[in-house]
Amino acid sequence: MFAGLRRLLDARIEYHRGTSLPADSVGPHLRQQMIFHVLGCSGSIAAGCRTTAFLLDDDILIDAGTGVGDLPLDALARIDHILISHSHLDHVLSIGLLADAVMRERRLRGRAPIQVHALPETLAALRTHIFNGVIWPDFTRLPSAEAPVLQLVPFSVGDRLTVNGKQIEVLSAAHTVPAVGFAVDAGVSGAWVYTGDTGPNPLLWQRLKQMKVAHLVIETAFSDEERQLARISRHLCPAALGHELAQLEGSVEVHITHIKPGEMDAVMTEIGQLATPHRIHALQAGQLIKLPTATKQAER
């Protein structure tokens, strides 16, 4: 018995070191925290910049931008679910490439299709514009229609999803295409909230007033000098961010994402001038956000 427990604990240690493990080597009873790995958080590409993607533990992607490509193949093959905020290329680019990379590996392991969760309009855009046999093969029918590597699963704003045992709520967003954000329930810690791409959005703050928010990942794509472009493209600039955060109660860890390359210094300087009780930082690719999911007493 003790040898078996020792193997499980060793597996947990190796998991945190980022080494390869079979999908089932770490039992859910040993997971006392959620780990959000920032694979990409830039508004576009440049050297060292990766577009939006977050890996929740080792099995759920939240958006699938270019940052996904930094994962090794065995880590890619462990991803069972992809939650997509909206259809823009910087958030969906890696879905088809991921499917192509892991198809053989998952088939050999007898793994079920990777479920891609998104609004119906977003799924329709993927079918029409990407998985159409012209831009990319239709991996919702490959390697066969009966056993594809991808399965498209619709959701609606307000849905509360159970995804591999994790509770995730679909939040509203206000963008140029149908879009959402997500709130991941981290138990005793509260919620990890990701706004997705959004301009000013009163509905978001109405919902967040009813939550305990531990970490807020919110976009600020442009500096105030580009505020007109931010308005037209339904993104935030620092001045608009200040108005939005004024609606968030308490003092929250706020992580700024989706800054365009070349705008980082200007955006963060302007954000630094905001009068706010919140603790605001620029999100960094490679960053880990760890949230305990149970109290010490509950763990015993």
N, C-alpha and C positions, 0 to 999 in steps of 0.2 A: 504493500500500500504506500509506504513512505517513498519507495523508489519511483512509483508512478507519480506521486505528488511532486517529487523533486524534478521529474522530467517536465511537468506542466509549468513549474516555476521557472525552470531554465528556459523553456519556450517563451514565457512571458518576457524574460529579460532579453532574449535574442530578438523578440518582436520590437522592443523599444530601440534596439540598436539598428533596426532597419534591415536585418538579414532575412534570408528567404525562409519561409515556413510553409508547410502544407496549410490549406485553408482552414482545417478544423483542429489545428494543433493547440490553439488557445481557447479554452472554454469561456463562455459568457460570464460564468461566476467569478472569473479572475479579472474581468474588465471593470475596474473601479473608477475609470476616468474615460472621457472622450478626448480624442486627439484630432485636432484639425490641422492638417499639413497644407500650408499655402504653397501650391505648385506654381501659381502665376497670379499676378494682381495688377498688371499694367494695362493701360488703355490701348496699347498697340505694341509692335515689336521694335526692338533695337538690341544691340549687344547687351546681354544681361537682363533683358526685359522679356517676360513671358505673359501671355494674356490669361484671362481669368480661369482658374481651376482650383478647387479645394478638395483634398482627400480626407474624408471622415473615417477615422480608424483606418482599416485597410480594404474596405469593401464598397464604399459609397463615394462617388464623385459628385460634387456640386459644381456644375458647369464644366466644360471640357475644352478650354482654350489650349494654347500651345504649350503651357506648362506641363501638361500630361506627358509630353514626350520625354521628360527627364526621368520618368520612372523606369526601372529595369523591367524586363519582360515578365518575370515571375510576379512582380507586384501588379503589373497591368492585368495579368490573368486572374488575379484575386478579386477584381472589381466586378461586383454583381449588379450594381444599380448606378445609373447616371441621372441626376436631377438637373434639368435645364431651365434656366431663368427666361430665356427668350432666344429667338432664331438668328441673331446676328453672328457673323462668322467668327468673331473673336471669342465667342462663347461655345461654339459647336464644332469648331474645326477638327478636333481630335476624335470625335465620335467614330467616324468612318475609318480613320487610321488605326484607332484602338481595336476596332472589330477585325480589321485585316490582320493585325499583329497577333491577336490571341486566339483566332479561330481554331487553329490546329491544337493548341495547348488545351483549350477548354473542351474540345471534342474528345481528346484522349483521356481527360479526367472525368468525362461524363457530366460536365457542368451544364446547367440550364442556360437558356439565353440570357444575355445581359439585358435588363429592363431599362429602357430609356423613358423617364417620366417627364411629361411636359404638358402645357396647354394644348388642346386640340389644334389650335391655329399654328403652334410651333411644330407639332408633329407633321401637320400637313405641309408646312414649308420644307421640312427635312425630306419628306417623300418626294415632293415636286422638284426641289432645286438641288438636292445633294444625292439622295439614293435613287437616282433616275437612270442609271446605266450610262449617262453621258458625263456628268461630273464625277460620279463614283458608283461602283457596283451597289446593287440593292442588297445589303447585308441583312435585311429583314426577311430575305428569301434564300440566303446562302449560309452554309453550303447546301441546304435544301429548304424548301418551303415548310416541311414538316419539322425540321430541327435547325432553325436559323440561329445565327450568333447574336442577333439583336431582336428585341421585341419592344414595340412602341406602346406605351401605357399612358392614357390621358388622365389629367387631373384638372381640378377647377380651383380658383381662388377660394380660400376658406377651408379647403379639404385638410384633414388631419391624417397624414399617411403613417402607416407602420411599415418601416423599411428595414429588414433584417433586425427587427427588435427595437429599432430607434423610432421615436415619435417626432415627426417633422410636419410643421404646418405650412401651408402655402399662403404667402402674403401678397397683397396687392402691390403693384409697381405702376409707375406712370411714365411710359417710354413711347418711342415712335412706332413700335410694333407691340402686339400683345406680350406682356411681360409680367413676371412675378419675382418675389423674393422668397426667402425661407427662414423659418425659425425652428431650430433644432433644440428639443427639450433635453437639457443636460442634468435633469434631476435636481438635487439640492443646490447646484450652482446657479440654476436659472436657465435662460435660453441664450444660445448663440444665434444671433440674427444677422442675416445677409440681405441687404435691400435689393440686390440686383441693380441693373442700370435703371435709373429713375430720375425724373425731375421732382419738383415739389409735389408731395403726395400726402394730403391730410388723412386719407384712410389708413395709411401705415401707422401714423402716430396715435390715432384713435385705438387701434388694436394693441399697440405696444404699451399703452397706459394700463392695459389689463394683464400685462406680463411682468415677470421679474427678468430684466434683461441683464445678462452678465457681460456679454461682449456684443458690440454692434459693428459690423463691417458695412461701411457706407461709401458710395462712390463720390468722388469729386474730380471730374474729368478735366476741367479747364480752370485756368486762373480767372480772376475777376476782369482782367483785360479782355478776355474772350467771353464775357458773360452773355452777349447777344447770341453767339454760337451755341453756348450751353443751353440757352432758352429754346432756341429753334430745334436743337437735337434732343431736347428733354433729358439733359444731364444737369449736374450741379456744379456750381462754382463756389468758392469760399463764402461769399456773401449769402448766397442761397443756402449753403450748408448751415450757416449760423442761424438763419430763420427756422430751418428744419429742426436742428438740435435743441432749440429753445422749447420745443414741444415734448422733449424727452425728459422725464422726471428723474431726479436723483443725480448720482455721479457715476457715470458708466465708462468702461474702457471702450473707446471708439477707435476703430482702425480704418484709415482712409485707403480706398482701393480705386483702381481704374484711372489713375493719373496718367495723362499722355506723356510719352517720353519727351524730355526736354522741358516739361512744365513742372517737374517735381519741386525745384527750389522755390519757384514763384508761388505755387499752390500752398506748400507747407508754410512758407513765410506769412502768407495772408491768413491761413488758418491759425497760425500762432498768435495773431492779433485779435482773434475773436474773444469776447468776454463770455466764458462758458464754465460751468462746474465740471464738465466732462474731461476725461483724460484722453487726449487725442494724439495718435501716432500714425505715421505712414506705415502701411502694411508692407512687408518685405517677402519676396519669394524665398522659400526655404524655411520661413518662420513656422513654429509649432505653437498652437494655442491648446493648452491642456485644461480640461474642466473636470473636477471630481464629480462623480454622479451619485455618490452616497456619502453619508456622514460616517465618521470613524466608528460610532456606536453601531450603525447598521452593518458595517463590514464585519463585525465580530461574529 
